Amino acid sequence: MNKNELIGTPPAHVGIIMDGNGRWAKKRGLPRTAGHSRGAKVFKRIVEDLRSLGVKYTTFYAFSTENWKRPEEEVNMLMKLLDSYLDDIRSMAQKNTRIIFAGDKAAFSPKMAAKMKEIEEISENNDGLYVCIALNYGGRAEIVHAAKLLAKEFGDNIDAAGEDDFDRLLYTSCMPSADLIIRTGGEQRLSNFLIWQSAYAELYFTDKLWPDFSKDDLITAFNWYSQRDRRFGGV
Ligand code: FPP
């Protein structure tokens, strides 16, 4: 039973920074990797909770361009974990879910990159819930990538390029900008996540560690969001 009832309309695009897996494991005397395993299970559950709450677009920060700096053993385990979840992610496509991987796939094994591409392709025409998984993703890298494409496309006519053209070249081009960013784990920063797309997003921070995050917490975040007065620069 959820303590909370949803009030108001849920945000259209929710971005989630799933932080705190390592600390969750440490508190229990477990290796950090156990926290990631638990975090991956929670990811699957929260996708279904978002669907049931009527959210249309979601982006999850699963592995950043900076996460390669972690100990080799942890990076290897995260890669294995992500790879093993690709089948679960593929099966989401059967529920009319569109799956997008934001980030440079070239850094992954050719087999994993091919699986990711295949999942994107088989779900391309789905129009239910959008699940964007940011993998080897960095907001600045995404902006540089889009800027290069923009320069190629416009050439000498670059002065004609506008924000909409730029937006169309981002990994998230099939989704609107983020409305709400949730970060678990107590830190209050974006850490290079959706930095273009979150220009007018509401930012919600909770001390809950990601493996402890529940549907009830999601509703609390949505109810906080629905009380925000979003002016988008107006009055
Ligand atoms: C941050 O916690 C978490 C990550 C860097 C990895 C997030 C990945 C998952 C939850 C798995 C996602 C799975 C799928 C299938 C998309 P942290 O390790 O930085 O925690 P800490 O701050 O407590 O050390």
Boltz pocket constraint, residues with backbone or C-beta under 6 A from the ligand:
constraints:
  - pocket:
      binder: B
      contacts: [[A, 18], [A, 19], [A, 20], [A, 21], [A, 22], [A, 23], [A, 24], [A, 35], [A, 36], [A, 39], [A, 40], [A, 43], [A, 60], [A, 61], [A, 62], [A, 63], [A, 64], [A, 67], [A, 81], [A, 82], [A, 85], [A, 133], [A, 185], [A, 210]]
      max_distance: 6.0
